[in-house]
Amino acid sequence: MHALRIDPDTTVTDLTLTATDAQSAIHEHVGSDAVDQGVYHRQALLHIHGNGLKLGLPQNLAAWALASAWRGTPLYPLAGPIVVTGRTVSGDVTALDDDLVQHARVVAQTVRDTLSKWRARPPASNEAAVKELLAYAARDVASLPQ
């Protein structure tokens, strides 16, 4: 089944998970046996390191922007590598829909571009940065098929 790994450096990697060992592969890609599942879109699951923030893993702005855009509000910080899979109506892991793959890729590219621009012209505050990234991600998601 098709899934994605989003790394803190905004890299998005295609994954192919088999139904028989999807959970162990997710744990390996996230880097922990303590993996939380976040539902920010009705058709997707974000698999997040359960102790990533406490361990000081780098923040994952691309995954945060994507999840926040899907939810429509700024969320708590996400840290470390994150695996995104599809989600069935009953909540099981399944292949990620092509439209949601496109959401992840476009938002990650926008975050990459924005961080690059900020090196030359940093935002006025952390609050301004959050609002700017969220606005760009929301625009990206709204412009793509749902």
Helices and strands as residue ranges (DSSP letters): E 2-6, E 12-16, H 22-30, E 35-41, E 44-49, H 61-71, E 82-87, E 93-94, H 98-120, H 126-143
